[in-house]
Amino acid sequence: MGGLHGDRLVVAVQARAVDGAATEAALAALADALGVRRRHVSLVSGATSRDKVAEVDDAVVTQDVRGRVAELLVPH
């Protein structure tokens, strides 16, 4: 993870923005940070933008996942 920018979570990846590689890397990093499988994280909007909106399948959103989100959103 890259930290916070205002109220947004920054996900820093090394992949280039070619053929969706950077988007895929960002979603994979988010899934890893939340402790869920990549298949449970999907892109809602922003496929060609630096700003992306992702969602996690409700079926895997546990108190642990909510806690991880809360930790990621706390400025350090």
NORWOMO-V267295 format. One record per run of one state. SS is the DSSP state (H for helix, E for strand, L for the rest). FROM is the first residue (numbers start at 1). LEN is the number of residues. If there is no record, write none. Layout:
BEGIN
[[SS | FROM | LEN] [SS | FROM | LEN]]
END
This chain:
BEGIN
[[L | 1 | 2] [E | 3 | 3] [L | 6 | 2] [E | 8 | 3] [L | 11 | 10] [H | 21 | 14] [L | 35 | 3] [H | 38 | 3] [E | 41 | 5] [L | 46 | 7] [E | 53 | 4] [L | 57 | 1] [H | 58 | 3] [L | 61 | 2] [H | 63 | 10] [L | 73 | 4]]
END
